[in-house]
């Protein structure tokens, strides 16, 4: 396990540590939130299968653990002595921003007991100053929304290890059976000529060569595919850059058995390239008409 890239995330409460570790998990890191610092050396001694797809290890450690402040200097030094290479990522934000975030989420600050929220924020900042000084990277999230911070962490992960490629799923469906949930892009292809109304094609689905030829040899289909594939070629790298882990593209026609299947397969063949995981699913292809 010692060969993995190790990132320790810490910083001020409300600065975005949960978002940061979620972003690292999406890039292929094995992540543990609120890891007791004294357990870290033992965790790193655990065996790991060589065929695992884990790209690195990430741990969130902060003042939620009572012994963290007293223990981290000795533990981190001991890890260095044992040739563990790790990076400390420290997140912070301006006081006004932290006050606003706690007000919006209504979460309890770990140091607020008999004092005000502002006093708790300032105390935490003072207690964590030594760790901030030891940090490899400091990220001020004051002007970051969730997507901004995920993008920053994604780029950080890419600069240290090869991140997992965004997984793309193509789905064909029929509108009369309902629009699928959890999709990112939906394209309606009911404007294309429908093989259902051709008696000799009606009984076949979109995987049949005759149905494919009927749909794909149409000039409207040809023009549409040029424009839509060009759009996908533009969008997919931007989604990857933003740090998106999954992209679902749903293609719908009336029944989900002819046009959407043909177009879904064609899109799949266009974007399915080496190193890019792409799956395809025809949701309604087996529903009896």
C-alpha positions in Angstrom: 0.0 0.0 0.0 3.0 2.3 0.5 3.3 2.8 -3.3 0.0 4.7 -3.6 -0.2 8.5 -3.7 -1.4 9.6 -0.2 -3.3 12.9 0.3 -4.2 14.1 3.8 -7.0 16.7 3.7 -7.4 19.0 6.6 -8.4 22.6 7.3 -11.1 24.8 8.7 -14.6 23.5 9.3 -16.9 24.6 6.5 -14.0 25.1 4.0 -15.1 22.2 1.7 -13.3 19.1 2.9 -16.3 16.9 2.2 -16.5 18.2 -1.3 -12.7 17.7 -1.8 -12.7 14.1 -0.7 -15.8 13.3 -2.8 -13.9 14.7 -5.8 -10.9 12.6 -5.0 -13.1 9.5 -4.7 -14.5 10.2 -8.2 -11.0 10.3 -9.6 -10.3 6.8 -8.2 -8.9 7.5 -4.8 -9.8 5.3 -1.8 -11.1 7.8 0.7 -11.7 7.8 4.5 -13.4 10.7 6.2 -12.6 11.6 9.8 -9.7 9.2 10.0 -8.1 9.0 13.5 -4.6 10.1 12.9 -3.0 7.5 15.2 -4.6 4.7 13.1 -3.1 6.0 9.8 0.3 4.1 10.2 -1.6 0.8 10.9 -3.9 1.4 7.9 -1.0 1.9 5.6 0.4 -1.5 6.7 -2.7 -3.3 5.5 -2.2 -5.5 2.4 -3.7 -4.4 -0.9 -4.4 -6.6 -4.0 -2.1 -5.7 -6.8 -4.9 -5.7 -9.4 -6.9 -3.0 -7.6 -8.0 0.0 -9.6 -7.3 2.4 -6.7 -5.3 5.4 -7.9 -4.4 6.7 -4.5 -5.4 7.1 -0.8 -7.1 10.2 0.7 -7.9 10.9 4.4 -9.8 13.7 6.0 -8.3 14.5 9.4 -9.3 17.5 11.5 -10.3 18.7 14.9 -13.4 16.5 15.0 -11.0 13.9 16.4 -10.1 14.9 19.9 -6.5 13.7 19.8 -5.7 15.1 16.3 -4.1 18.4 17.4 -1.7 16.7 19.8 -0.9 13.6 17.7 -0.5 14.7 14.1 3.1 16.1 14.3 4.5 12.9 15.7 2.5 10.6 13.5 3.4 12.5 10.3 7.0 12.6 11.2 7.0 8.9 11.9 5.5 8.3 8.4 8.2 10.4 6.8 10.9 8.4 8.7 9.3 5.2 7.2 9.5 6.7 3.7 5.8 7.3 3.2 5.4 10.1 0.7 2.2 12.1 1.4 0.8 15.5 0.6 -1.1 17.7 3.1 -3.9 19.6 1.5 -5.2 22.4 3.7 -8.5 24.1 3.0 -9.5 27.5 4.4 -12.0 30.3 3.7 -12.6 33.8 4.9 -14.5 34.3 8.2 -17.5 35.9 6.5 -17.8 33.0 4.1 -17.6 30.4 6.8 -20.3 32.2 8.8 -22.5 32.3 5.8 -22.0 28.6 5.1 -22.7 27.5 8.6 -25.8 29.7 8.6 -27.1 28.1 5.4 -26.4 24.5 6.4 -27.3 25.0 10.1 -24.5 22.6 11.0 -22.8 22.8 14.4 -19.2 24.0 14.4 -17.1 21.5 16.4 -15.7 24.1 18.7 -18.9 26.0 19.4 -20.1 25.1 22.9 -20.4 28.1 25.2 -19.0 30.5 22.7 -20.3 32.2 19.5 -19.8 30.8 16.0 -17.3 33.5 15.1 -15.3 32.7 18.2 -15.3 29.0 17.3 -14.0 29.8 13.8 -11.2 32.0 15.1 -10.2 29.4 17.7 -10.0 26.7 15.1 -8.0 28.8 12.8 -5.4 29.5 15.6 -5.2 25.8 16.6 -4.6 24.7 13.0 -2.0 27.3 12.1 0.9 24.9 12.7 -0.7 22.4 10.4 -1.3 25.1 7.8 2.4 25.9 8.0 3.3 22.3 7.3 0.8 21.9 4.4 2.0 21.1 0.9 -0.9 23.0 -0.6 -3.3 25.6 0.7 -6.6 26.2 -1.0 -8.7 29.2 -0.2 -12.3 28.2 -1.1 -13.9 31.6 -0.3 -14.8 32.2 -3.9 -15.5 28.6 -4.9 -18.8 26.9 -5.3 -19.0 23.1 -5.1 -18.3 22.7 -8.9 -15.3 25.1 -8.7 -13.7 23.1 -5.8 -14.3 19.8 -7.5 -12.6 21.0 -10.6 -9.6 22.2 -8.6 -9.3 18.9 -6.8 -9.8 17.0 -10.0 -7.0 18.9 -11.7 -4.8 18.2 -8.6 -5.5 14.5 -8.8 -4.7 14.5 -12.5 -1.4 16.2 -11.8 -0.3 13.5 -9.4 -1.8 10.3 -10.7 -3.7 9.2 -13.8 -7.3 9.7 -12.9 -10.1 7.4 -13.8 -11.7 8.2 -17.1 -15.3 9.6 -17.1 -17.7 6.7 -17.7 -20.3 7.4 -20.4 -23.6 5.5 -20.7 -25.7 5.6 -23.8 -29.4 4.7 -23.3 -32.2 4.3 -25.8 -35.8 4.6 -24.6 -39.3 5.2 -25.6 -41.1 8.3 -24.5 -44.4 6.4 -24.2 -42.8 4.3 -21.5 -41.5 7.3 -19.5 -38.4 9.5 -19.5 -35.5 7.8 -17.7 -34.2 9.3 -14.5 -30.6 10.3 -13.7 -29.7 11.4 -17.3 -27.5 14.3 -18.2 -28.5 14.8 -21.9 -31.7 13.8 -23.5 -32.2 13.9 -27.3 -35.6 13.4 -28.9 -35.3 11.7 -32.3 -39.0 11.4 -33.0 -38.5 13.8 -35.9 -36.8 11.1 -37.9 -38.6 8.8 -40.3 -40.2 6.0 -38.4 -39.6 2.3 -39.5 -42.6 1.3 -37.4 -44.9 2.4 -40.2 -43.1 0.3 -42.8 -44.9 -3.1 -42.7 -41.8 -5.2 -43.6 -39.7 -3.4 -40.9 -42.2 -3.0 -38.1 -41.5 -6.4 -36.5 -37.8 -5.8 -36.3 -35.8 -3.6 -33.9 -33.0 -1.1 -34.4 -30.3 -3.7 -34.4 -31.7 -5.2 -37.6 -29.6 -4.2 -40.7 -32.7 -3.3 -42.8 -34.0 -1.0 -40.0 -30.5 0.6 -39.6 -30.3 1.2 -43.4 -33.8 2.8 -43.4 -32.9 5.2 -40.6 -29.3 6.0 -41.5 -29.7 6.5 -45.2 -32.2 9.3 -44.7 -30.6 12.8 -45.4 -32.2 14.3 -42.2 -30.6 11.5 -40.1 -27.2 12.2 -41.8 -27.4 15.9 -41.1 -28.6 15.4 -37.5 -25.7 12.9 -36.7 -23.1 15.3 -38.1 -24.4 18.1 -35.9 -25.1 16.1 -32.7 -21.8 14.2 -32.8 -20.0 17.4 -33.3 -21.7 18.7 -30.2 -20.7 15.7 -28.2 -17.1 16.1 -29.4 -17.2 19.6 -28.0 -19.0 18.7 -24.7 -17.3 15.5 -23.6 -13.8 17.0 -23.0 -15.4 19.9 -21.1 -17.3 17.4 -18.8 -14.1 15.5 -18.3 -12.2 18.7 -17.5 -14.9 19.7 -15.0 -14.3 16.4 -13.1 -17.6 14.7 -14.0 -17.4 11.0 -13.2 -20.4 9.8 -15.2 -22.3 11.1 -18.2 -25.6 9.5 -19.4 -26.9 10.3 -22.8 -30.5 9.2 -23.4 -31.9 8.9 -26.9 -35.6 8.7 -27.2 -38.2 7.9 -29.8 -41.8 6.9 -29.5 -41.5 3.2 -28.5 -37.8 2.9 -27.9 -37.3 0.0 -30.4 -36.3 1.5 -33.7 -35.0 5.0 -34.2 -33.6 5.5 -30.7 -31.8 2.2 -30.9 -30.2 2.9 -34.3 -29.1 6.4 -33.2 -27.9 5.2 -29.8 -25.7 2.6 -31.5 -24.3 5.1 -33.9 -23.5 7.6 -31.2 -21.9 4.7 -29.2 -19.6 3.8 -32.1 -18.7 7.4 -32.6 -17.5 8.2 -29.0 -16.2 4.7 -28.1 -12.5 5.3 -28.2 -9.5 3.6 -26.4 -9.2 4.6 -22.8 -12.8 5.9 -22.7 -15.3 3.5 -20.9 -18.6 3.6 -22.8 -21.6 1.4 -22.2 -24.9 1.2 -24.1 -28.3 0.0 -22.9 -31.6 -0.3 -24.8 -34.1 0.1 -22.1 -37.3 -0.6 -24.0 -36.1 -2.8 -26.9 -37.8 -5.9 -25.6 -41.2 -4.4 -24.7 -43.9 -6.0 -26.9 -45.5 -3.5 -29.2 
